[in-house]
Each structure stands twice: as C-alpha cells, then as structure tokens.
Amino acid sequence: MRKLTMPELQRLTVEEFKEAKKLPVVVILDNIRSQNNIGSVFRTADAFRILAVYLCGITATPPHREIHKTALGATESVDWFYCPTTLQAIKELRSSGYTILAVEQTSGSIKLPEYLPGTGEKLAIIFGNEVNGIDDEVLPFVQACIEIPQFGTKHSINISVAVGIVIWDLFGKINIFQNK
C-alpha cells in the first residue's frame, strides 16, 4: 500500500471546479467567530462541491490570513457571498426556491440519520455561532431543524466538524455524483 500521488488523485482545477456539477446545497454561517472554522468550512464545501457559502453577520470574509490557513485555497474554488444578516440570506435563498434548514437542538428537531431531502430539492443549511448556536430570531424562518445525535457529556460539536458531518451525510443521501 502507498499514498496516491497528486496526479493519481485526478483533482479538478479551480476552473474545472467552477464549471462542474454541484451538490444542490449552500451553507449559511450565522455569526461564526473563528476564522479557522470558516476556512475549514470552505475546505469541506470544496471537497463535496457545495454550490456556495453564505457568510453572515460577524462571520469574517476572505481574504483573511486565518481563513486561508485552513481553507488552503478553497476560497478560490467555492463561491461565497456576504450578507449583513442571516435573515437577509434566508430571504434571498428562499426566493430562489431553497428549503431552509438549521442545524440546531430544538424541541422539534429531526435526527440527522432520519432526515431525507426531497428529490431535486435545493437546500440551504444554517450553522450557528460557536457559543450561542443559531440566533433565536432566525429559527422562525427555517422549515426544519436537523440535530446531530450525540452520546457523550457535551451538548455540542465544533462547527467545522458539524458541517463535515452534515454535508457528508447529505452527500450520501443526494448522491448526484454516483457515476464519478
């Protein structure tokens, strides 16, 4: 066994990525404090060909040294947009036909393994602040909340890890790259 070389991995160029078919998912970051978390989200978005990342409120935007440290160039391949508020992003995406989901522990949340997106459905998934989660004023505007089941003593997972878990799960369920 040996590690594959970069040519053997056959990764897309940034230009090829821009033209390639994308997973019908956008990620909305609701007031994320850590630029390292933001950069990690960009890496995940690149890995699974997410349509775009919306950076809202206090969430930093590229170019930023701390974002680039973990994004490793993914801010060049993944489309991103800044919105002063998460509600503005929701309004924009809803008018474009997206189903708005939040990853949050709520009284009516759906466990991630039980959530099934509809065929052809476009999803906008909100991930909240590292300390406070999704802003309370945002919750009335989402169609559903998804919760990552947890079995330890802590009540939350780091946002960059949560994005990876949710996007990986949805990637498998949507499966638009099945012939790749």
N, CA and C atoms as a LAMMPS dump frame, in Angstrom:
ITEM: TIMESTEP
0
ITEM: NUMBER OF ATOMS
540
ITEM: BOX BOUNDS ff ff ff
-5.0000000000000000e+02 5.0000000000000000e+02
-5.0000000000000000e+02 5.0000000000000000e+02
-5.0000000000000000e+02 5.0000000000000000e+02
ITEM: ATOMS id mol type element x y z
1 1 1 N 0.846 -1.17 0
2 1 2 C 0 0 0
3 1 3 C 0.894 1.236 0
4 2 1 N 0.455 2.28 -0.735
5 2 2 C 1.193 3.532 -0.783
6 2 3 C 0.211 4.686 -0.941
7 3 1 N 0.652 5.856 -0.559
8 3 2 C -0.168 7.046 -0.765
9 3 3 C -0.259 7.329 -2.259
10 4 1 N -1.41 7.822 -2.687
11 4 2 C -1.561 8.222 -4.078
12 4 3 C -0.867 9.565 -4.305
13 5 1 N -0.323 9.723 -5.491
14 5 2 C 0.293 10.994 -5.852
15 5 3 C -0.803 11.975 -6.267
16 6 1 N -0.459 13.259 -6.318
17 6 2 C -1.428 14.274 -6.736
18 6 3 C -1.992 13.972 -8.127
19 7 1 N -1.172 13.624 -9.119
20 7 2 C -1.764 13.299 -10.435
21 7 3 C -2.716 12.094 -10.377
22 8 1 N -2.404 11.112 -9.538
23 8 2 C -3.284 9.944 -9.416
24 8 3 C -4.633 10.295 -8.797
25 9 1 N -4.673 11.332 -7.953
26 9 2 C -5.928 11.748 -7.332
27 9 3 C -6.876 12.4 -8.332
28 10 1 N -6.353 12.891 -9.437
29 10 2 C -7.157 13.492 -10.51
30 10 3 C -8.115 14.567 -9.995
31 11 1 N -7.599 15.494 -9.223
32 11 2 C -8.418 16.579 -8.696
33 11 3 C -8.693 17.608 -9.786
34 12 1 N -9.811 18.288 -9.654
35 12 2 C -10.187 19.327 -10.599
36 12 3 C -9.321 20.567 -10.405
37 13 1 N -9.099 21.311 -11.474
38 13 2 C -8.513 22.634 -11.338
39 13 3 C -9.616 23.567 -10.82
40 14 1 N -9.253 24.756 -10.39
41 14 2 C -10.252 25.721 -9.938
42 14 3 C -11.226 26.017 -11.07
43 15 1 N -10.723 26.168 -12.283
44 15 2 C -11.587 26.455 -13.431
45 15 3 C -12.55 25.288 -13.694
46 16 1 N -12.055 24.054 -13.618
47 16 2 C -12.919 22.879 -13.812
48 16 3 C -13.963 22.794 -12.694
49 17 1 N -13.555 23.107 -11.474
50 17 2 C -14.478 23.107 -10.336
51 17 3 C -15.607 24.095 -10.584
52 18 1 N -15.266 25.291 -11.035
53 18 2 C -16.28 26.328 -11.272
54 18 3 C -17.336 25.86 -12.275
55 19 1 N -16.946 25.043 -13.257
56 19 2 C -17.859 24.573 -14.296
57 19 3 C -18.544 23.25 -13.944
58 20 1 N -18.051 22.545 -12.949
59 20 2 C -18.541 21.206 -12.616
60 20 3 C -19.923 21.235 -11.968
61 21 1 N -20.62 20.128 -12.086
62 21 2 C -21.908 19.937 -11.415
63 21 3 C -21.689 20.041 -9.909
64 22 1 N -22.631 20.686 -9.224
65 22 2 C -22.501 20.897 -7.778
66 22 3 C -23.636 20.206 -7.027
67 23 1 N -23.359 19.874 -5.777
68 23 2 C -24.383 19.39 -4.868
69 23 3 C -25.358 20.545 -4.635
70 24 1 N -26.669 20.318 -4.71
71 24 2 C -27.626 21.43 -4.581
72 24 3 C -27.794 21.892 -3.129
73 25 1 N -26.681 22.306 -2.549
74 25 2 C -26.634 22.687 -1.137
75 25 3 C -25.794 23.953 -1.008
76 26 1 N -26.285 24.894 -0.198
77 26 2 C -25.468 26.029 0.223
78 26 3 C -25.384 25.993 1.744
79 27 1 N -24.268 26.461 2.256
80 27 2 C -24.04 26.542 3.691
81 27 3 C -24.157 28.009 4.087
82 28 1 N -24.911 28.266 5.155
83 28 2 C -25.039 29.615 5.71
84 28 3 C -24.354 29.617 7.074
85 29 1 N -23.371 30.493 7.241
86 29 2 C -22.679 30.613 8.523
87 29 3 C -23.237 31.82 9.263
88 30 1 N -23.878 31.559 10.387
89 30 2 C -24.578 32.563 11.189
90 30 3 C -23.674 33.056 12.321
91 31 1 N -22.983 34.174 12.078
92 31 2 C -22.161 34.814 13.112
93 31 3 C -21.073 33.914 13.69
94 32 1 N -20.254 33.344 12.813
95 32 2 C -19.155 32.476 13.233
96 32 3 C -17.959 33.337 13.621
97 33 1 N -17.398 33.1 14.794
98 33 2 C -16.299 33.916 15.316
99 33 3 C -14.932 33.488 14.798
100 34 1 N -14.705 32.198 14.685
101 34 2 C -13.371 31.685 14.385
102 34 3 C -13.095 31.626 12.886
103 35 1 N -12.045 32.339 12.478
104 35 2 C -11.658 32.289 11.07
105 35 3 C -11.139 30.907 10.683
106 36 1 N -10.57 30.176 11.638
107 36 2 C -10.136 28.804 11.345
108 36 3 C -11.337 27.918 11.035
109 37 1 N -12.426 28.092 11.78
110 37 2 C -13.645 27.338 11.469
111 37 3 C -14.174 27.706 10.085
112 38 1 N -14.142 28.979 9.743
113 38 2 C -14.622 29.423 8.433
114 38 3 C -13.79 28.78 7.325
115 39 1 N -12.483 28.797 7.477
116 39 2 C -11.604 28.168 6.485
117 39 3 C -11.873 26.681 6.338
118 40 1 N -12.112 26.012 7.458
119 40 2 C -12.426 24.58 7.411
120 40 3 C -13.732 24.315 6.671
121 41 1 N -14.713 25.195 6.85
122 41 2 C -15.983 25.048 6.131
123 41 3 C -15.748 25.169 4.626
124 42 1 N -14.892 26.097 4.226
125 42 2 C -14.569 26.222 2.801
126 42 3 C -13.935 24.939 2.268
127 43 1 N -13.046 24.32 3.035
128 43 2 C -12.413 23.066 2.598
129 43 3 C -13.452 21.972 2.406
130 44 1 N -14.395 21.861 3.347
131 44 2 C -15.458 20.864 3.23
132 44 3 C -16.348 21.173 2.029
133 45 1 N -16.674 22.452 1.844
134 45 2 C -17.512 22.854 0.704
135 45 3 C -16.837 22.496 -0.617
136 46 1 N -15.535 22.666 -0.695
137 46 2 C -14.793 22.285 -1.897
138 46 3 C -14.813 20.764 -2.077
139 47 1 N -14.545 20.038 -1.013
140 47 2 C -14.451 18.58 -1.1
141 47 3 C -15.732 17.933 -1.632
142 48 1 N -16.885 18.512 -1.277
143 48 2 C -18.16 17.913 -1.679
144 48 3 C -18.915 18.745 -2.705
145 49 1 N -18.191 19.683 -3.352
146 49 2 C -18.745 20.523 -4.42
147 49 3 C -20.063 21.184 -4.039
148 50 1 N -20.061 21.866 -2.928
149 50 2 C -21.216 22.642 -2.478
150 50 3 C -21.355 23.861 -3.392
151 51 1 N -22.586 24.288 -3.633
152 51 2 C -22.823 25.436 -4.51
153 51 3 C -22.179 26.725 -4.001
154 52 1 N -22.342 27.022 -2.715
155 52 2 C -21.83 28.289 -2.192
156 52 3 C -21.852 28.284 -0.676
157 53 1 N -21.122 29.24 -0.12
158 53 2 C -21.122 29.501 1.316
159 53 3 C -21.567 30.946 1.506
160 54 1 N -22.547 31.145 2.387
161 54 2 C -23.005 32.488 2.752
162 54 3 C -22.416 32.835 4.102
163 55 1 N -21.718 33.951 4.173
164 55 2 C -21.065 34.416 5.382
165 55 3 C -21.9 35.569 5.923
166 56 1 N -22.454 35.401 7.128
167 56 2 C -23.432 36.367 7.647
168 56 3 C -23.001 36.979 8.968
169 57 1 N -23.404 38.241 9.147
170 57 2 C -23.157 38.933 10.406
171 57 3 C -21.682 39.15 10.666
172 58 1 N -21.208 38.708 11.836
173 58 2 C -19.802 38.914 12.21
174 58 3 C -18.851 37.92 11.55
175 59 1 N -19.369 36.984 10.782
176 59 2 C -18.524 35.99 10.108
177 59 3 C -17.542 36.716 9.191
178 60 1 N -16.254 36.457 9.372
179 60 2 C -15.224 37.097 8.555
180 60 3 C -15.298 36.606 7.113
181 61 1 N -14.791 37.417 6.2
182 61 2 C -14.78 37.077 4.783
183 61 3 C -13.352 37.034 4.259
184 62 1 N -13.115 36.231 3.23
185 62 2 C -11.807 36.272 2.568
186 62 3 C -11.614 37.623 1.882
187 63 1 N -10.405 38.073 1.653
188 63 2 C -9.173 37.405 2.079
189 63 3 C -8.864 37.695 3.549
190 64 1 N -8.456 36.68 4.229
191 64 2 C -8.068 36.8 5.632
192 64 3 C -7.049 35.689 5.917
193 65 1 N -5.945 36.066 6.529
194 65 2 C -4.851 35.114 6.765
195 65 3 C -5.309 33.865 7.511
196 66 1 N -6.115 34.041 8.561
197 66 2 C -6.561 32.893 9.364
198 66 3 C -7.532 31.995 8.582
199 67 1 N -8.359 32.573 7.726
200 67 2 C -9.249 31.758 6.882
201 67 3 C -8.406 30.958 5.896
202 68 1 N -7.46 31.625 5.247
203 68 2 C -6.624 30.955 4.24
204 68 3 C -5.775 29.832 4.831
205 69 1 N -5.398 29.974 6.115
206 69 2 C -4.575 28.962 6.761
207 69 3 C -5.257 27.587 6.746
208 70 1 N -6.568 27.562 6.952
209 70 2 C -7.288 26.276 6.964
210 70 3 C -8.022 25.994 5.66
211 71 1 N -8.352 27.031 4.894
212 71 2 C -9.062 26.823 3.625
213 71 3 C -8.131 26.254 2.559
214 72 1 N -6.859 26.545 2.636
215 72 2 C -5.855 26.07 1.681
216 72 3 C -6.28 26.272 0.223
217 73 1 N -6.797 27.464 -0.086
218 73 2 C -7.162 27.781 -1.455
219 73 3 C -8.62 27.555 -1.812
220 74 1 N -9.385 26.944 -0.927
221 74 2 C -10.789 26.647 -1.237
222 74 3 C -11.636 27.901 -1.368
223 75 1 N -11.161 29.039 -0.856
224 75 2 C -11.915 30.287 -1.042
225 75 3 C -11.858 30.734 -2.5
226 76 1 N -10.951 30.174 -3.272
227 76 2 C -10.856 30.488 -4.705
228 76 3 C -11.789 29.615 -5.529
229 77 1 N -12.059 28.408 -5.081
230 77 2 C -12.905 27.498 -5.857
231 77 3 C -14.382 27.606 -5.484
232 78 1 N -14.669 27.774 -4.216
233 78 2 C -16.06 27.79 -3.741
234 78 3 C -16.608 29.218 -3.812
235 79 1 N -17.78 29.36 -4.429
236 79 2 C -18.442 30.667 -4.457
237 79 3 C -18.876 31.04 -3.046
238 80 1 N -18.751 32.312 -2.709
239 80 2 C -19.192 32.775 -1.399
240 80 3 C -19.8 34.166 -1.532
241 81 1 N -20.683 34.455 -0.585
242 81 2 C -21.4 35.719 -0.557
243 81 3 C -21.462 36.215 0.882
244 82 1 N -21.423 37.523 1.058
245 82 2 C -21.584 38.093 2.382
246 82 3 C -22.967 38.729 2.492
247 83 1 N -23.647 38.471 3.602
248 83 2 C -24.918 39.121 3.926
249 83 3 C -24.79 39.72 5.325
250 84 1 N -25.221 40.967 5.516
251 84 2 C -25.126 41.578 6.847
252 84 3 C -25.888 40.807 7.912
253 85 1 N -26.974 40.116 7.505
254 85 2 C -27.739 39.315 8.468
255 85 3 C -28.072 37.955 7.861
256 86 1 N -28.251 37.008 8.732
257 86 2 C -28.667 35.676 8.284
258 86 3 C -30.077 35.733 7.721
259 87 1 N -30.932 36.584 8.283
260 87 2 C -32.294 36.722 7.753
261 87 3 C -32.282 37.201 6.306
262 88 1 N -31.358 38.065 5.95
263 88 2 C -31.248 38.522 4.567
264 88 3 C -30.871 37.352 3.653
265 89 1 N -29.932 36.516 4.09
266 89 2 C -29.539 35.347 3.303
267 89 3 C -30.721 34.394 3.133
268 90 1 N -31.466 34.17 4.206
269 90 2 C -32.634 33.29 4.152
270 90 3 C -33.646 33.815 3.143
271 91 1 N -33.932 35.097 3.214
272 91 2 C -34.91 35.699 2.296
273 91 3 C -34.474 35.507 0.847
274 92 1 N -33.213 35.777 0.57
275 92 2 C -32.671 35.648 -0.781
276 92 3 C -32.76 34.197 -1.277
277 93 1 N -32.348 33.259 -0.434
278 93 2 C -32.332 31.857 -0.839
279 93 3 C -33.738 31.274 -0.947
280 94 1 N -34.614 31.649 -0.036
281 94 2 C -35.995 31.168 -0.107
282 94 3 C -36.653 31.636 -1.415
283 95 1 N -36.394 32.878 -1.818
284 95 2 C -36.978 33.395 -3.063
285 95 3 C -36.407 32.684 -4.287
286 96 1 N -35.265 32.012 -4.116
287 96 2 C -34.672 31.22 -5.196
288 96 3 C -35.044 29.743 -5.105
289 97 1 N -35.992 29.413 -4.228
290 97 2 C -36.507 28.044 -4.169
291 97 3 C -35.791 27.09 -3.241
292 98 1 N -34.989 27.61 -2.336
293 98 2 C -34.282 26.746 -1.391
294 98 3 C -35.153 26.402 -0.194
295 99 1 N -34.998 25.184 0.299
296 99 2 C -35.542 24.787 1.589
297 99 3 C -34.511 25.204 2.627
298 100 1 N -34.961 25.916 3.651
299 100 2 C -34.051 26.443 4.667
300 100 3 C -34.058 25.522 5.883
301 101 1 N -32.888 24.985 6.204
302 101 2 C -32.714 24.092 7.35
303 101 3 C -31.728 24.709 8.324
304 102 1 N -31.88 24.395 9.586
305 102 2 C -30.931 24.829 10.605
306 102 3 C -30.393 23.586 11.307
307 103 1 N -29.128 23.612 11.633
308 103 2 C -28.547 22.544 12.438
309 103 3 C -28.532 23.07 13.866
310 104 1 N -29.503 22.583 14.641
311 104 2 C -29.69 23.085 15.999
312 104 3 C -30.503 22.085 16.8
313 105 1 N -30.271 22.051 18.103
314 105 2 C -31.046 21.208 19.004
315 105 3 C -32.284 21.989 19.42
316 106 1 N -33.444 21.561 18.926
317 106 2 C -34.701 22.234 19.247
318 106 3 C -35.74 21.186 19.648
319 107 1 N -36.859 21.668 20.168
320 107 2 C -37.924 20.747 20.586
321 107 3 C -38.481 19.94 19.416
322 108 1 N -38.364 20.452 18.209
323 108 2 C -38.909 19.731 17.057
324 108 3 C -37.866 19.272 16.063
325 109 1 N -36.604 19.188 16.487
326 109 2 C -35.553 18.836 15.528
327 109 3 C -35.651 17.385 15.085
328 110 1 N -35.156 17.157 13.858
329 110 2 C -35.117 15.831 13.243
330 110 3 C -33.696 15.312 13.382
331 111 1 N -33.544 14.087 13.846
332 111 2 C -32.205 13.491 13.942
333 111 3 C -31.642 13.338 12.532
334 112 1 N -30.396 13.698 12.347
335 112 2 C -29.766 13.682 11.031
336 112 3 C -29.96 12.364 10.272
337 113 1 N -29.786 11.199 10.898
338 113 2 C -29.987 9.961 10.134
339 113 3 C -31.422 9.793 9.609
340 114 1 N -32.378 10.454 10.251
341 114 2 C -33.785 10.335 9.845
342 114 3 C -34.186 11.363 8.792
343 115 1 N -33.357 12.377 8.564
344 115 2 C -33.706 13.42 7.602
345 115 3 C -33.439 12.936 6.174
346 116 1 N -34.442 13.048 5.318
347 116 2 C -34.296 12.685 3.914
348 116 3 C -34.702 13.873 3.045
349 117 1 N -33.764 14.42 2.273
350 117 2 C -34.125 15.519 1.375
351 117 3 C -34.994 15.008 0.236
352 118 1 N -35.854 15.877 -0.28
353 118 2 C -36.696 15.512 -1.407
354 118 3 C -35.89 15.458 -2.698
355 119 1 N -36.345 14.683 -3.644
356 119 2 C -35.681 14.581 -4.939
357 119 3 C -35.644 15.953 -5.604
358 120 1 N -34.468 16.372 -6.016
359 120 2 C -34.299 17.65 -6.688
360 120 3 C -34.392 18.864 -5.79
361 121 1 N -34.529 18.657 -4.496
362 121 2 C -34.665 19.764 -3.545
363 121 3 C -33.334 20.504 -3.394
364 122 1 N -33.388 21.822 -3.375
365 122 2 C -32.227 22.661 -3.11
366 122 3 C -32.243 23.012 -1.624
367 123 1 N -31.12 22.811 -0.952
368 123 2 C -31.053 23.003 0.496
369 123 3 C -30.112 24.136 0.868
370 124 1 N -30.54 24.952 1.816
371 124 2 C -29.689 25.956 2.449
372 124 3 C -29.631 25.582 3.926
373 125 1 N -28.43 25.306 4.409
374 125 2 C -28.271 24.787 5.77
375 125 3 C -27.519 25.801 6.622
376 126 1 N -28.152 26.206 7.719
377 126 2 C -27.587 27.221 8.607
378 126 3 C -26.834 26.551 9.754
379 127 1 N -25.615 27.024 9.991
380 127 2 C -24.804 26.596 11.124
381 127 3 C -24.542 27.824 11.983
382 128 1 N -24.73 27.673 13.296
383 128 2 C -24.69 28.819 14.189
384 128 3 C -23.386 29.075 14.892
385 129 1 N -23.372 30.17 15.61
386 129 2 C -22.256 30.665 16.394
387 129 3 C -21.725 29.594 17.342
388 130 1 N -20.404 29.625 17.556
389 130 2 C -19.738 28.618 18.384
390 130 3 C -20.256 28.556 19.814
391 131 1 N -20.722 29.648 20.362
392 131 2 C -21.195 29.668 21.746
393 131 3 C -22.72 29.627 21.821
394 132 1 N -23.38 30.465 21.048
395 132 2 C -24.825 30.643 21.166
396 132 3 C -25.661 29.869 20.155
397 133 1 N -25.031 29.207 19.217
398 133 2 C -25.793 28.485 18.202
399 133 3 C -26.462 29.452 17.243
400 134 1 N -27.553 29.007 16.644
401 134 2 C -28.285 29.832 15.694
402 134 3 C -29.072 30.888 16.447
403 135 1 N -29.019 32.096 15.923
404 135 2 C -29.714 33.223 16.538
405 135 3 C -31.205 32.91 16.672
406 136 1 N -31.784 33.199 17.843
407 136 2 C -33.204 32.915 18.097
408 136 3 C -34.131 33.582 17.085
409 137 1 N -33.765 34.747 16.571
410 137 2 C -34.631 35.422 15.599
411 137 3 C -34.654 34.709 14.25
412 138 1 N -33.722 33.801 14.007
413 138 2 C -33.636 33.068 12.74
414 138 3 C -34.566 31.85 12.736
415 139 1 N -34.706 31.19 13.876
416 139 2 C -35.45 29.918 13.931
417 139 3 C -36.869 29.982 13.358
418 140 1 N -37.643 31.043 13.553
419 140 2 C -38.988 31.057 12.968
420 140 3 C -39.006 31.029 11.437
421 141 1 N -37.866 31.273 10.798
422 141 2 C -37.811 31.355 9.346
423 141 3 C -37.251 30.099 8.682
424 142 1 N -36.985 29.062 9.466
425 142 2 C -36.486 27.814 8.881
426 142 3 C -37.634 26.82 8.742
427 143 1 N -37.504 25.943 7.746
428 143 2 C -38.542 24.935 7.542
429 143 3 C -38.36 23.716 8.439
430 144 1 N -37.12 23.458 8.853
431 144 2 C -36.864 22.323 9.742
432 144 3 C -35.511 22.505 10.413
433 145 1 N -35.362 21.869 11.569
434 145 2 C -34.075 21.815 12.26
435 145 3 C -33.588 20.377 12.245
436 146 1 N -32.311 20.236 11.949
437 146 2 C -31.651 18.933 11.963
438 146 3 C -30.726 18.902 13.17
439 147 1 N -30.695 17.771 13.839
440 147 2 C -29.835 17.618 15.019
441 147 3 C -28.903 16.439 14.808
442 148 1 N -27.625 16.645 15.098
443 148 2 C -26.655 15.553 15.043
444 148 3 C -26.755 14.799 16.363
445 149 1 N -27.116 13.502 16.329
446 149 2 C -27.202 12.75 17.587
447 149 3 C -25.842 12.717 18.294
448 150 1 N -25.85 12.896 19.606
449 150 2 C -24.631 12.884 20.406
450 150 3 C -24.866 12.025 21.643
451 151 1 N -23.807 11.362 22.088
452 151 2 C -23.978 10.393 23.163
453 151 3 C -23.001 10.576 24.32
454 152 1 N -22.29 11.69 24.331
455 152 2 C -21.328 11.953 25.399
456 152 3 C -21.863 12.944 26.408
457 153 1 N -20.952 13.623 27.069
458 153 2 C -21.34 14.576 28.109
459 153 3 C -21.514 15.997 27.581
460 154 1 N -20.958 16.303 26.441
461 154 2 C -21.035 17.658 25.885
462 154 3 C -22.319 17.812 25.082
463 155 1 N -22.772 19.057 24.972
464 155 2 C -24.042 19.311 24.286
465 155 3 C -23.869 19.819 22.858
466 156 1 N -22.606 19.968 22.412
467 156 2 C -22.413 20.485 21.059
468 156 3 C -21.136 19.923 20.444
469 157 1 N -21.016 20.16 19.13
470 157 2 C -19.849 19.746 18.353
471 157 3 C -19.293 20.999 17.693
472 158 1 N -17.978 21.102 17.565
473 158 2 C -17.381 22.236 16.88
474 158 3 C -18.04 22.436 15.526
475 159 1 N -18.255 23.685 15.158
476 159 2 C -18.995 23.984 13.932
477 159 3 C -18.355 23.388 12.682
478 160 1 N -17.028 23.414 12.583
479 160 2 C -16.412 22.86 11.373
480 160 3 C -16.617 21.351 11.298
481 161 1 N -16.616 20.694 12.436
482 161 2 C -16.883 19.254 12.476
483 161 3 C -18.353 18.99 12.133
484 162 1 N -19.256 19.801 12.695
485 162 2 C -20.684 19.641 12.408
486 162 3 C -20.969 19.808 10.914
487 163 1 N -20.333 20.804 10.287
488 163 2 C -20.518 20.984 8.842
489 163 3 C -20.065 19.737 8.102
490 164 1 N -18.918 19.195 8.474
491 164 2 C -18.425 17.984 7.823
492 164 3 C -19.38 16.811 7.966
493 165 1 N -19.909 16.618 9.157
494 165 2 C -20.845 15.51 9.402
495 165 3 C -22.107 15.684 8.573
496 166 1 N -22.706 16.858 8.611
497 166 2 C -23.973 17.086 7.915
498 166 3 C -23.784 17.012 6.403
499 167 1 N -22.742 17.638 5.88
500 167 2 C -22.527 17.628 4.432
501 167 3 C -22.206 16.221 3.951
502 168 1 N -21.406 15.482 4.689
503 168 2 C -21.106 14.092 4.308
504 168 3 C -22.392 13.264 4.27
505 169 1 N -23.234 13.433 5.272
506 169 2 C -24.498 12.699 5.323
507 169 3 C -25.383 13.06 4.124
508 170 1 N -25.539 14.334 3.855
509 170 2 C -26.38 14.773 2.731
510 170 3 C -25.79 14.356 1.397
511 171 1 N -24.475 14.399 1.278
512 171 2 C -23.8 13.956 0.054
513 171 3 C -24.183 12.515 -0.27
514 172 1 N -24.172 11.671 0.749
515 172 2 C -24.557 10.267 0.54
516 172 3 C -26.026 10.101 0.199
517 173 1 N -26.88 10.934 0.77
518 173 2 C -28.321 10.829 0.517
519 173 3 C -28.718 11.41 -0.841
520 174 1 N -28.073 12.488 -1.233
521 174 2 C -28.403 13.131 -2.513
522 174 3 C -27.733 12.401 -3.665
523 175 1 N -26.463 12.044 -3.494
524 175 2 C -25.742 11.154 -4.399
525 175 3 C -25.807 11.55 -5.877
526 176 1 N -25.552 12.821 -6.209
527 176 2 C -25.575 13.225 -7.613
528 176 3 C -24.313 12.833 -8.369
529 177 1 N -23.277 12.387 -7.666
530 177 2 C -22.023 12.038 -8.3
531 177 3 C -21.844 10.519 -8.369
532 178 1 N -22.934 9.774 -8.35
533 178 2 C -22.851 8.315 -8.251
534 178 3 C -22.023 7.671 -9.351
535 179 1 N -21.89 8.316 -10.512
536 179 2 C -21.119 7.732 -11.612
537 179 3 C -19.691 8.245 -11.651
538 180 1 N -19.269 8.982 -10.637
539 180 2 C -17.908 9.537 -10.621
540 180 3 C -16.965 8.632 -9.896
